[in-house]
Amino acid sequence: MREAFVTLNPLAVLAVAFLGFFLGWVWYSPLLFVRPWMKEMGFTPEQMKKPSTSCGALMLVGAFSLTILSTTALAFFINEHHIVTWQGGLKMGLLIGCGFVATRQTVNSIFQLKSLKLYLIVTGYDICLFALQGAILGVWR
């Protein structure tokens, strides 16, 4: 287990975390799901256009820090299981995305009474994120 942490490639983890952040920017943009996401969250375009504050910057820093943490965990699992192909990394990403994230999000959505549409948008992003990151980390060691 120690070896899996020692052999992590910090540059790969950081770059793949940035890529994950870029995927989120596209996912929650007018190109894809920002409008239905806003509707399901009960946000208006006016609320979204408010000038960014230090709170917004703090949210982005926190979100990116947590993305680095989740990317590091994914890289650890890929290293621990000696995955060296994009297909193996993709499978590990899908296993974590579907097996852990999606199932936990389902439980949360049930008790929070969130809509199926919101669940699919949010959870779909996480599954795609882990799948993409896993595929890249599977080959970039």
C-alpha positions in Angstrom: 0.0 0.0 0.0 2.8 2.4 0.8 4.3 1.7 -2.6 1.1 2.8 -4.3 1.4 6.2 -2.6 5.1 6.6 -3.1 4.8 5.9 -6.8 2.0 8.4 -7.4 3.0 10.9 -10.1 2.1 14.4 -8.6 2.2 16.1 -12.1 -0.2 13.5 -13.5 -2.6 13.9 -10.5 -2.5 17.7 -10.7 -3.0 17.8 -14.5 -5.8 15.2 -14.4 -7.4 17.2 -11.6 -7.3 20.4 -13.8 -8.8 18.3 -16.6 -11.6 17.3 -14.2 -12.2 20.9 -13.4 -12.4 21.8 -17.1 -14.9 19.0 -17.6 -17.0 20.5 -14.9 -16.8 23.9 -16.6 -18.1 22.4 -19.8 -20.7 20.1 -18.1 -22.2 23.1 -16.2 -22.0 25.5 -19.1 -24.7 26.6 -21.6 -23.2 23.9 -24.0 -24.5 21.1 -21.8 -26.5 21.3 -18.5 -26.3 24.7 -16.8 -29.9 25.6 -17.7 -31.6 22.4 -16.5 -29.3 22.3 -13.5 -30.3 25.9 -12.6 -33.9 25.1 -13.0 -33.7 22.0 -10.8 -31.7 23.9 -8.2 -34.2 26.8 -8.2 -31.6 29.3 -9.3 -32.5 32.2 -11.6 -30.1 33.7 -14.3 -30.0 36.9 -12.2 -28.7 35.0 -9.2 -26.0 33.4 -11.3 -24.9 36.7 -12.8 -24.2 38.3 -9.4 -20.6 39.6 -9.2 -18.2 37.0 -7.8 -17.2 37.6 -4.2 -14.5 36.2 -2.0 -17.0 33.5 -1.1 -17.1 32.4 -4.7 -13.3 32.3 -4.9 -13.2 30.3 -1.7 -15.8 27.9 -3.1 -13.6 27.4 -6.2 -10.4 26.9 -4.2 -12.2 24.4 -1.9 -13.8 22.5 -4.9 -10.4 22.3 -6.6 -8.7 21.1 -3.5 -11.3 18.4 -3.1 -10.9 17.5 -6.8 -7.2 17.0 -6.2 -8.0 14.8 -3.2 -10.4 12.6 -5.1 -8.0 12.4 -8.1 -5.2 11.3 -5.7 -7.5 8.6 -4.3 -8.3 7.4 -7.8 -4.6 7.4 -8.8 -3.9 5.4 -5.6 -6.4 2.7 -6.5 -5.1 2.5 -10.0 -1.5 2.2 -8.7 -2.5 -0.3 -6.0 -4.1 -2.6 -8.6 -1.2 -2.2 -11.0 -3.4 -0.9 -13.8 -1.3 0.2 -16.8 -3.9 0.6 -19.6 -6.5 3.3 -20.4 -9.1 0.5 -20.4 -8.2 -0.7 -17.0 -8.2 2.9 -15.7 -11.5 3.5 -17.3 -13.0 0.4 -15.6 -11.6 1.5 -12.2 -13.0 5.0 -12.7 -16.4 3.6 -13.7 -16.3 1.2 -10.7 -15.7 4.1 -8.3 -18.1 6.5 -10.1 -20.9 4.0 -10.3 -20.2 1.8 -7.3 -19.4 4.5 -4.7 -20.4 7.9 -5.9 -23.6 7.2 -7.7 -24.9 4.8 -5.1 -24.2 7.3 -2.3 -25.7 10.2 -4.4 -28.8 8.1 -4.9 -29.3 7.7 -1.1 -28.7 11.4 -0.6 -31.1 12.3 -3.4 -33.9 10.1 -2.0 -33.7 11.7 1.5 -33.2 15.2 0.1 -36.2 14.7 -2.2 -34.2 15.8 -5.2 -35.5 15.3 -8.7 -34.3 12.5 -11.0 -33.2 15.1 -13.5 -30.9 16.8 -10.9 -29.6 13.5 -9.8 -28.7 12.5 -13.3 -27.0 15.8 -14.1 -24.9 15.8 -10.9 -24.1 12.1 -10.8 -23.5 11.9 -14.5 -20.8 14.5 -14.1 -19.1 12.5 -11.3 -19.3 9.2 -13.3 -17.8 10.9 -16.4 -15.2 12.6 -14.3 -13.9 9.4 -12.7 -14.1 7.5 -16.0 -12.1 10.1 -17.9 -9.6 10.6 -15.1 -9.2 6.8 -14.7 -8.5 6.3 -18.4 -5.8 8.9 -18.3 -4.3 7.8 -15.0 -4.3 4.3 -16.3 -1.6 5.2 -18.8 0.1 8.2 -17.2 2.1 6.9 -14.4 
